[in-house]
Amino acid sequence: MKTKKTLKETVVEGIYREIEEGIYKPNDIIHEGEIMEKYAMSKSPVREALIELCKDNVLKSIPRVGYQVVPVTLKEILDLLEFRIDVETGNLRRLCQRITPEQIEDLRMGLTQQFGGAVLLQIHEMVAIHWNRNTDFHLKLCEMGGNGYICDVIAAALQKSCSYISQYFQTAWKKNAESNSFYHREIIEALVKHDTERAVEMLQKDILNVKEQIQENYSL
């Protein structure tokens, strides 16, 4: 059973989400007072949240100025993708031979969910929705693997990824979202057949698809 989020966790997740959606852009300055007002909170939990985000290198404290949104380097993205491949494919290999029909159905249901009013959404909102769906799929695979530590580190890695989604990925996401759906379906079908190597191959391509999309728009 999930425990209720603390005030600090609410602020941390909210700022991550707003960076993901491009509301806060690289090098933007965030002020403690504006966060207190936005979340209707006292200084203590807000400051704790901002300090945690600084520890995660999402924000940088600039004395007498505020908290700067730290730009993400392409090297950081590549390192993060390599880490995810190593951990997630290991988890998938263990999961593939013991996944249940109920778990397969749960994964399929996640792919068929639709969101309303999509035509009215701005591109940054569509990016956030597709990225969150992608995140949910990968976290479900980790949870089904049954290793709580893997779930925690991948959840943290995916949360960290929101910074590069906003910074690098807005122009490429429409094509990428379609590719993600394809790879996710292929992973599920491989899991149905307990085809470990096919499932791992599709998972690797799914994660590396981010790199390919960025390469089309930036020099790596």
Protein Blocks (a to p, Z undefined) as FASTA:
>chain_A
ZZdddfklmmmmmmmmmmmnomacghiacdfklmmmmnopafklmmmmmmmmmmnomacc
dehkbccdddddfklmmmmmmmmmmmmmmmmmmmmmmccfklmmmmmmmmmpccehklmp
cfklmmmmmmmmmmmmmmmmmmmnopaklmmmmmmmmmmmmmmmmmmmmmmmmmmmmmmm
mmmmmmmmmmmnopaklmmmmmmmmmmmmmmmmmmmpcZZ
